[in-house]
């Protein structure tokens, strides 16, 4: 069964880098062909699971059991799907949520008066340690470091080391008796400690361990599995006086603090305030680190991720991506990173089309193989980047969820932290949207067994064109670009002719490598019009179709041949013979030596032997007649001397029962049977074409009566507009939306059963929270006015329904005029730009409460987009039956470098908040119009 592909958000730019074979093994993703291959490990899916949200930034996360502890700079939390300011509760820079449900955990709400930077847990999970910029917890003095009981998160009295300044890194020994601390301090109480210190876990007493990091702060620490050494990273330029190891990266003895060999520092060189090692993590076998660099490679040379062995720090691989990386986490055989990477071309990823950053593609969540699988290519892009060419490299995995940037820190970043457990991977930061849907600050991803697996191919309908030509008789060639899926590289492409699947092919693709594919149908019906469609299907059944195209197949149509049975001169077609009670009386039969040849008797499978029949007055009844397979037509029976001629007998397939025979004096002996001439074959009549099965329509139990909708009066287009697309939905369609009155067939993204037309309205079914569907019509106008009537069948609980009118939808992105219908019926309007799957709100307002929309009522929304270099967007909405507002209620000019300057398709997108607890919901759409304007 195919699953729905329900969301459309911004098409990715196709970079045609050559044709690949249509059969082959897929690369690593959430369902790789060979998960045991080190180059193709399993990843979590790209489904952004509903997660509690924050109003600031999350710097650090730690998963303890099924609880995610989050530290950062924020003052409140709210449920998934809730808009800023809705349903929020206070949280003072720290919170906990359930990794399985994404819901906030109550009772864990310590209040820190400064931001939290680091969290660690003891090996027996009995204590949690927190470091940061704070000086008090719940009003109790704590200088940048605090300890808590777990579970319960109660502040431990007496554990209050007087750390001199900010704490950024924590590590606990495998025995649990020592806490190692790194940061930007130079003392603990009266004791000198240069950015590194160690404390007794029992009471916070300062230990003698005192390695000296000079030149910059310590940002990260990780301890070896045997507890013998720590690897330290940050902005420092020397460790214990050494610069190699010691320039931003070093290994020190866990007891003495002395330097230990660490070969990775000979290659990875990040230090000073302009470059640093930002994170360190371990899977027990290797160390993984990330970095940032802002100037020349002599100051800092790593912006991606590296892997090094615990045995002396030998480099395992370098993921040479350009764009700062802030955090890493290992799950299974995949390494996840939080970054703003804009180039991974040196390890087989995407490249930068120009040096202009406005044209770059940013991927803020990435995954790599844990094993080295290739070699870094020489760097040929950008200035000031270090050349890691020839170093071992991991595989860049096909896992590309979309995260945008936030504004809270002013650093134009999205995620800052990644962590997880064996099933879930969690990201934290200041992003506002994930995969084009609101999800602020925190988000979860999960392995396929714990995920809905709804992220499917992203190109469909008019944005995924199909070309069909017929170069030879009975042959059609289809050409199309591969589709793109954020978490599956290998897709199946189902080829359909006239609505029936005739074949399928597979191909590998990513957003940066989109091959051109072709398929040849050599069995096309010559001389006819054949319709074709290609449907992309991912391993979980998510589908996305091309438009249906029709092509005249070359050649002469095959003659229609109908083979008929030989003509029957005198026998009417009768299924069964009428019953015959008796034969006409016969006085005597003349002796017959042989019977005359019969050329037209029906075939007899087996004749019973007859020697002599005893004289009898009445012949006994014949119980069983020999089987007769088929009775051919018989022209006439041969005359019998003393019997009246039998002119005709109707054909039959079943011989009638004979009740009695006429009296016969004596039957002459039959010496031999006459030769039976082979009867002509009966030509099989042409088969009756089987009618296609009638698809059982799903019961529509959730749709309200049509009578609840008010009559709709079609509005004329605004002055100066010429009507380009319109649909009154005055038809009945069980699955899908059919074709618009003007504008062609609707391209729908979602399960076929999610779309229907009845009672004069289109009905879009949202059958679960977090589900959305979309429908588009082809258009090219850049100056366009779109309007439609929308409504819902019943109110939601928890959060509302989003309905959007779409304009300028193309590979570049799309503009939306969005209406949020809250559970109370109150409305929020917003103007939105979607580019690369990232949704950016560029204007927003709430409507007065007296304009609330009740279930069954319809709201007319009008959306105007004008201009090219600096597009102007305008929006208004009013209830059916009321007067149109004279002024636009929301308008703005898009001055962003990502402004959409060209024309594109129009349509409708609707989405049920993941925080809603009411489903299914039916969204009504009626009187859709799109007009080009002067």
N, C-alpha and C positions, 0 to 999 in steps of 0.2 A: 504494500500500500504506500502510495506516495504521500509524503508530508507536505505541509504548506510552506511556500516561500512568501512570507507575508509582508515584508517591509522593503520599501525602495528609498534609498537615500544617496543621491549624488553618484553619478557614474564615473568610474575611474578612466583616466586617459589611456587609450590603447597605444602601446609602444610595440609596433610590429618588429620583432627581432628575428623573424625567420619562421619557417614551417617545421613542425615536429611531427613525428609519426603519430598516427591516430591510435595505435595500440602500444601499450608500454606500462611499466611499473611506475606508480605514483611516488612522489617524494613524501617527506615526513609531514604529517598534519594530524588532525584528530582521528583519522581512520586510515593510516598508511597501509600499503599493500603488504609490507613486511616489517611489523613493529620490532622484530628481533634484530634487524639490521641497525648497527650503530648510527648510520647516516639517516635513518628514517624512524626515529622514535615517535611514540604517541605523544601528542600535545593535548592540553585541555582544548575545549571548543572555544569559538569566538563569541558564544552567547553571553551577553552581559546580564548576569543574574541580578534580580532586584536586591539592593543592599541599602542599609541605613545611610543617610546622607549627612554632610556637615556643611557649615557655613564659612569655613576657612581653608586651612591646608593640613594635610596629614603628612608628617615627616617620617614616621616609623610605625611598623606593625609587627606583631608577634602572635603566632597561633599557639595557644595552650589548650590541648585537647580539641574541643569543638568551639572554643571561644577565641575570637580575634581581639587582641588588645591594641588600641590605636592611640598614638600620641601625636600632638601637633600644636597648632594654634587655631583654636575655634571656640565658640561660646555656646553652640547649640547643635542638636541633632534632630533629624526629622525622618519619617518613613520613606522608603522607596516610592517614587512616583509623586510625592508631595512637592508642591512648588515652594520656593523660598518663602519663609514666614508662616507656612501652613503646618499645623500639628507638631510644632517643634517643642523640644524639651531642652532644658539647660544642661550643658556639659562643659566643664572647665578644662579644656585642652587634653582631655582623656575620656575614652569611652570603651565599651566592650560590646561586641555583637556576635550573634550565633553564625558560625561559618556555614551551617547547613541551610538555615532559613533566611539569613541576611537581616534578621530582626535585632533591634537594640536589646541588650541584656540589662534588665533593671537591677538596681541595687549596687552596681559598680560605677560609682560616680564621684571619685575623689576630685576635688577642685584644686588645680595648680594655678598659682598666680602668674606664671610665665609659661612659655611654650615648652612642650616635652620633645626631646630630641632622640632618646634611646630607651629601649626596654629590653630586659633580659630576665630569664627564669632559671631557677636552680634546677639541677639535674633531676631531683625528686619532685619537681613541680610544687614545692611547698612555699616558695618565696618568689616574689616578683620584685625586680629592681628597676627603678625609673630614674633617668637623668635628663637634664635639660637646662633651661634658663631661669627656672623658678627659684624662689626663696622661701616659699611657704606652701604647705599642703593642708587644705581644710583649716587654714588659720594657724597651723602649727609650723614653727620655723624649721625649714629644711634647706640647706644651702646646696642647691643644684643636684642633690642626690637623695633618694628616699627608698625605703624597703617596705614591702607589704606582705601580709600573709596571703596564701592562695590555697583553696578558693576563698572568696569573701572580700579580698582586696582591702584589708584593714591595715592602717598605718602602724608600723612596728615602733613602739616607744623605745627610746634609747639608741636607735640606729640613726645617728645624725652627724656624719663626718663633716667637718668644716672645710669643704672643698672651696678653693679660692675663686673659681669662675666657672664658666659654662662647661657642661658635660655633653659630649657628642657620641661617645662610644662606650659600650659595656661588654664584658665577657666574664663568664663564671667558670671556674675550674671544674673538671669532670668529677672531682670529689665533693664539690659544693662548698668547700670551706674558704675559698678565696674569691673575692670580687675584684676584677681589674677594671680600671676606669681611665678613659682618655678624653681629652677635650682641649680647652683653650686656657687652662689655669697654669699658674706658675708656683702655686703653693697649696698646702693643705694645713690649715691652721698656721703654726709658726714654722712648719717644715717645708723646705724647698722641694717641689715636685714639678719638673718641667713637662707638663702636658700628659704625664702618665703617673698613675699611682695604683696601689693595691691595698685592699682592706680585708680584715677578718669578716667573713660573712655573718658570724654569730652576733657581733656587736658593733661593727663598723670601725674597729680599731685600725689605725694606720700601720701598714707593714713597711719593712725596709726596702722593698722592691722599688727601684727608682731609676729606670732608664731615662735618658735625657733626649727629648726631641726638640731641636732648635730650628728657628726660621719659620714656623707656622704651626697651626693647630693639628691635633690628631682628630681624624674624622671617622676612623673605622678600626675595629679589632676583631680577630677571630683566633680561637685557641685550638691547638692540635688535639686530636682524639685522645692521645695519651697524656695530655696536660703538660707536656714538657716545654712547649714553646708557644709564643704568640706571634702572629703576623700583624703588623701595624701599618696603617695607611693614612694619608692626609696631605696637608700642605707643607709639612716641614721639609727642610733642606738637608738636615743631617740627623743621624741617630748615634748617640754616644760619640760624637765627633767624626763619624764616618759618613761619607756621601755615597758610598757604593759597597754594601747596601746602606741605605739611609736617606736617599733622595726621594722623599714621598712614600717610600716603601721599605720595610725592614722586617727582619725576624729577630726576636729577642728571647733569651732564656726566661722561662716562667718563674724561676727561683732567684736567679742572680740579676736578671735584667741585662746581661751582656749580649752583645751582638752575636748572631749566628749566621752562617752562610745562607744567602738567599739570592740565587742566580737570577731570578726574575728581574731584579732591580738593574741588572746590566742592560736589559732591553727596555723595560717599562720605566720611564723617567718623567714623573709629574711632581712638581714642587712649586713653592712660592704662593702668593695670593692669586696668581693668574693660572694656576693649574693644580690638580690634586687627584689623589686616589679617593674616590667618594664612598666606596663600599667594599666590604670583604665578607664572603660567606664560604661555607664549606659543606661538602657532602660526606665528609669523613675520609675521603681519599685524596681530594684535591682542594685547592683554594681558588676561588673565583673573585676577581676584582673588577671594578669599573672606574672610569676616570673622566675628567673634563680638562680642557685646555682652551685658552682664549687667544694665545698669541703664537709665536713661532715654536717649532718643534724642539728648539733648544731649551725652552722653558718647560714645556709639557708635550708629550708625543702621543698620548692615548686618549681617545674619546669613546672608545668602544668597551669591550670586555676581554679579559684574559683569563686563562686557566693555567695554574702552576701546581706542581707536585709538592706534597708535604715533605718529600725527601729532598731537601736542599733548594726548593724553589725552582726546579727546572721547568721551563715553559712547555706546556702541553699544546696550547694553541692561542691565537689572537684573532678575535672577531673584529676585523679592521673596518668599522663603520665610522663615518664622520657624523658628529652630533653628540653632545655630551650625554653620558650615561650616569645614572645616579644610584642604582641599586640592582642587585642580582639575587636570584633564588633558584635552587635546583629541585626539581621534582622528577623522580624516575631518571630517565636518560635525556631530559630536556633542561636547558638553562634559560630562565626568563630574565628579561632586563626591562627596567624603566628608564626611558631616555627621551631624546627628541632627535633621533637619527634621521638624517636627510640623504644619506648616501651609504650604500653597502656594496657598491659595484666591485670592490676588490676581493670580495668573497662570493661573487655570483649573484648579488642582489641588484637593486635598482640603482640608477645613476642620476646625476643632476643634469637636466637638459641645458642649463646655462649657469653662469655664476651669479645670476640674479636670484636672491633667496625667495622672492615672491613666486617663483616658478617651481620651487622645490616641493617634493612630497615628503612630509614628516610622518614617521611611524614611531609612536611613543610607547608602544608595547611590542617587544620582539621576543623570539625564542631561537635558541641555537642547540645543536646537538652537543651532548656532554663529551663526545669523543671527537678527536681530530679526524676529518674525512677528506681534506684537500690541502691546498696551498694558497696562501695569500698572493694575489697578483701584484705586480709593481704598481705603485700609486702614480696615476697620470692625471689626477683631478685635483683642482684647488691649489692654492698657494699656502705654504707654511705647514703642510701636512707631512708627517714622518712617513717614510717608505718602509713598510713592514714586509715588502715583497720577499717571497721565499720562506716565510715562517709558516708553520702548520696552521690550518684554519678549520673551524667547525663548519657544519652545514647550517645555512640560514633556513629555518623551518617555515613552512607555510602556515603561519598564524599571525594574522594582521587585524586584530580588532582596532577600531578607530576611537581615539581620544582627542579631545580638543584642549586648548589652553585655557587657563583661568587668569584672573586679574588680581587675586588676593595678595600675592607677594610682589607683584609688579615685575616679575622676571620672565613673563611670557612662557611659562612652562605648564605641563599637564601633570603626569604622574611623577612622584618623587620616590616612591617606595614600592617594593614588591616582596611578598612573603607567601606562606601557604603551608599545606600539609600534603599527605599522600593523595588526596582527591581534589583539593581546591587550590587555586592560585588567586591571591588577593592583591589588588593594587590600591595605593592611596596617593593623594596629591591634592591638586587644586583644580583639576579638570571639572567641567560643568556638564559635559555630554559624553556618552559612550555609544558608539554605533549609531549616532544621530538622534539618540533619545536622552532626555534629561536624566542624569545620574551624577550627582555632585560629590566629588572628593573621595569616595570609596566605591569599589566594585569588586564582584567575585566572578571567577570563571571556574569551570569544573570539567573533569573528564566526562566523556560521552555518556557513561552510565549514570551520571548524576546531573546531566544537563538536558534541556529540551531539544537540543540539536536543531534549532530553527534557523540558524544563519546559513543561508543557501546562496546560490548563484545570484549575482547582483544586477545583471543586465537582462532586460526583458522588453518585449513590445517594440515600440518604435525606436527605442534606444539600442536595440540589438538587431540591425537589419539583416535580412536574408536575400540573397540573389539567386534566381533560378533561370537557367537558359537550356535550350534544347538544341545541341549541336548536330545531332544525328537522329535518324528515324528511331523512335521508341526509346530515346535516351534523354535524360535530364541531368544536368550538372548543377548541384547546389554549392554555393560558396558563402562562407560566413566566418567571422572572427570567433575565436574561443571566448567562452564566458569567464567570469572571475568569481571566485568563492573565497571568503576570508580565512577559512580553516580547512579547505580541501583542495589539493592541487590537481588531482585526477577527477575529471567529470565525465559522465556518460552523456552522449548526445543522441537522443532518440529521434529518428527520422520518421516523419509522418506524411503519408500521401492520402489525400481525400479523407482525413480524419482517422486513418488507421496506421498504426506503427508498422513499418516495413523493415526496419533495420536499426542498428545503433552502432556508434563508434565511440571510442574514448580518446581523450587527449589531456595533456598536462598544461596548466597555465597558472600564472600569478598576475597580480595587478601590473607588474612591470615586464612581463613576458607573455604577450598575447599572440599566439600563432594564428595564421589564417588557415582555415580548414576547408575541405571540399568533400563532396560525396557525389558519386555517379549512380543514378538509378537507371539501369539498363532494361528494366521491365516496365517502363512507363507505357501507358496505352497510347499508341501512335494516333495522331490526328485528333486528339481530344484535348480539352482543357483540364489540366491536373493541378490540384492545390497542394502546396507543401508547407510544412511547418517543422522547425527543429526545436526540441525541448531539452534544455540542459538539466541534468539531474545529478545531485551530489550523492555520496554514499549513504546519506540518511533519508533520501527520497525527496528532498526539497527541489522544487521545479521552477524553471523560468523559461517561458516560450519566446520565440521570435514572432513577428507578425506572420500571418498566413499569406503566401504569395501564390498567384496562379500563373501558369505558363502553358502556352499552346505547344503540345508535344509534336515534334516533326514527324512526318510520315502520313500515310494514308490509313484511315481507320480500317481495322480488320472487318471483313464482311460478316454480317450477322447471319449465321447458319443455324437453321433449325431442321434437324433430321426427323422425318415423320415415318410412321409405319406405312407399309404398302397400302394402296387404296383398297378399301373393302367395297366391292361392287354392290352387294345386296344385303350385307349384314349391318344392321344398325348397332352402334356401340351400346351394349347392355352389360351391366356388371354381372348379373346372375341370370340364369335361365329360369323361366317360369316353371313352377312345379308341373309335372306331367303325371296324371293319375294312372292312365292306362294307355297302352299302344292300340292303334286301330286293329280290329280283328283280322286275323289272317287264317284262311281255311287250311291251306297246306303250303308248305315251302317246297319248291322243287329242289331236287338234289343239286348241291353245288360242290363241285370238286375243288375249285379254288376261287378265292375272292378276286375280283378285279383290282388292279393296283389303285391305291388311293394316294393321290398327290397332295391332298390338303387336309388330311386328318391331323388332329393335334398330336404332338409327341407324347408317347406313352413311355414312362420310365421303365416299367417291367410288365410284360403281359403274362398273366397266369397261364400255365399250360392247360389246354382243353383237349381231352381225347374223345369222349362221348358223353353226352348228357343223357341221363336216363329219361325215358318217356315220362312226361308229367302233364298234368292238366294246367297246373299253375306253377310257375318258376318261383322257387323260394326267394325271399328278400336278399338282396346283396348288402351285406353288412358294411364292407369297406371297399371303396373304389381306389384304384391305384392313383398315386398323386399326379396331378397335372400341373406342370410348372407354369406354362403360359399357353393359352389358346390363340394360335394365329388366326387371322381372318380366313374364312372358308368361302369360296365362291359358290359352289353347288355340290351337292352330293350326287354320286353316279346313280343312274336309274337302276332300280331292281325290277326284275321281270314282272313279278306278280304283286309287288307292293306299289302303292301310289307314290308317285315321285315326291320326294322331299325337296322343295325348292330352296328354302333357306332355313337356317337355325341361328338364332342370335348367339354371338360369342359369349363365353362365360369363363369365369376363373374357377368356379366351383360347380361340379356336376350335380344336378338336382337328384334328390332321392327318387327312386322308382318304387312305387308301392306294390304293384302287381304286374305280371306279364300276361299277355293274352294267351289264350289256350293254344298250344302247339301240339299237333299229333305226334310228330316224330322229328327229331333233329337229325339231319344227316351228319355222318362223321366228317370231321374236318381233318383232312389229311395233312395239309401244310398251311402255314400262314402266308399270306401274300407279301411280296416284298413291299417294304415301306420306304418310299422315296424320302430322302432327307428334306425336312421342311426348311423353307428359307428362314434365315435368322430374323428375329424380330428386333428391329433397331430400337435401341433404348431412347426413349424420349429425352429431350434436354432436361437437365435438372432444374427443379424449381428453385429460383434464387432465394436463399434464406434471408428473411428479413433480419435486420440488425436487432440485437436484443434491446428490449426497452429498459433503459436504466431506471431502476427504482428510485424515485425521488425521495430524499430524506423527509421525514415528517416535519412540517413547519409548525412546531409547537410553541415557538417563542415569538412568532411574529404577531403583532397586535392586529386587530381588525382594520381593514382598509378604511372603514368609515370614520376612524379617528382622525384621519388627515383632512385638513380643510382643503377646499378646492383651490387650485393654483391657477393664477392668471399669468401668462407669459409676459414678461416685460420686454419692451423693445430695446434694442441696443442704444447706448447713449448717443447723443448727437455727434455726428462725424465718424461713427463707427460703421463698418460693413460686417454683417453677420458671417462668420467663418465656420463656426461649429455650434451645433445646438442639439439638444436631446430632451424631449418631453417624456420619454419612457412610457409611452402609450403602447405597450406590448407586454407579452408574458414570456419570460425566459426562466426556466427552472434552475439552470446552472450557468453562471456567467452573466454578462450584461448585454450581449448581442451587439448590434450595430446602432450607432447614433442616427438620429433623423438626418443630420447633416454632419459629416466628418468621418465616417467609416466605422470599423469595428473597434470596440474598447479593448485595450490591452490591460489585463488584470493581473496583479501580483497577489497571490494568496490561493488557498484551496478553492477549487471550482464551486464547492458548496457554500463558500462564503459570499457568493454573489448571486443575486436573483433580481428579477423585475416582475412586479405584480401590482395591480391596483393603481397603476399610473405613477409608481415611484420605483427607483432603484433601491435595493436593500442590501446593505453591507453588514455581514454578521461578524461580530467580534466575540468568539466563543470562550475566551479566557483572558484574565488580566495579563497585560504585557503583550497583547496581540494587536497587530495592525494590518490593514490591507490598503492597496492602492489601485487606481485605475487611471489610465492615460488615453488621450486621443492625440493623433499626430497634428502638429501645427508648426509653423515656421515664423510667425510674426513676432517681432521683438517689442512692438508697441501694441499692447493687448489689454483688453478688459475681460475678466472672467467673473461670472456670477453664477450662483446656484442657490437652491433652497436645501437646508439641512435640518435634521432633527433626530431625536432618539426615541425609542419606544418606552423607556422607563428610566427612572433616576438611578444613579450609581451610589454605592456606599464606599466610603474610604477616600476615593478620588474620582476624577471625572473622565470624560471622553474628549479627545482632541479631534477636530475635523479641520482640514486644510484645503484651500483651493491652491492649485499649482500652476505656475506660469514659467516660461523660459526653461523648461526641463530639457537637459541635453547632457552630453558627456561632461560639460564644464560644471554642472550642478543644477540648482533650481531655486526659484523663489516660492515661498508659501505665505498665504494669508491664513493664519491659524486661529481657530476659535476653541477655547477650552470651555466645555459645558460642565460646570461643577455639580456635585450631588444636589446642591440647593437650587440648581438651575441658573445661578448667576454665571455671567459670561466674562471671559478674559480674551482680549484680542491681542495678537502679536504678528509682527512682520518678521519673517525668518529667511535666512540664506543657508542653503545646504551645499557644501562643497567637499568632495572626497569623503562623504559619509558623515561629516561633522556639521551639526546644526548650530547656527549662530543667530541668536535673537538680536535684531537691530532696532526694534521698537516694540513697546508693550504697554497695555493699559487694561484696567478693569472697568467693566460697564456698570452703571448704576444698578442697585439691587432691584429697582422697580421694573427693570427690563429683563428679569429672569425668564428663562425658557422652560415651560412645562413639558413633560413627556407628551408626545403627539403633536405639539406645536412645531411649526417650521420657521426657521430663521433664514432670511435672505442675506447672503454675504456677497459683497462686490469687491473686486480686487483689480487694481489698475497698476500696470507697470509701463513706464515710459523712459526713454533716454537710453544712451549707450555708454558713454564714458562715465557718467555719474547717474545711474538709473534712479528714477523717482518711483517710490512705491506708495500706494494709497489704498486705504481699506475702510469700509463701513459695513455695518450690519444692523438689521432691523427685523422685527417679527412680521410674519405674513399677516396682512390685514391692517397694518399701520403704515403711516406715511414714510417714505424714504427721507432720511436726514438730508438737509440741504448741503451740509458740509461733510467732508471726509473726517472720520473720527480718529484715524491714525494715519500718519504719513511721515515719510522720511526719505532722505537721499542716501544711497549706499556709496560712500566714499572709500570703501575698503579696496585694497589691491586685488581682492578676490571678487569684486563686483562682477556680475554676469552681464556681459555686454551684447551677447547675441540673442537670436530667437530660439524657440524651442517648443516642446509639447506642452499641452495643458491637461489638467485632470484634477483628481480628488485623492487625498490621503486621509485615513482615519486611524486612530489608535486608542485603545483602552488602557488607561494607566495601570501599571503593574501593582499599584497600591490599592486598586479597586477590589472590592470583594463581591461585586455583583457581576455575574456573567451567566448566560450570554447577553449581549447588548446588540440591538439592531440600530444601525444608523441609516436614516432615510436620506436619499439624495433625489432632487427633482429639478426640473426646468434648468438644466445645465446649459450655459451659453458662454462662448468665447468669441470675442470680436476684435478684429484688427482696427486700430484707431489711427487717425491722422495726427 
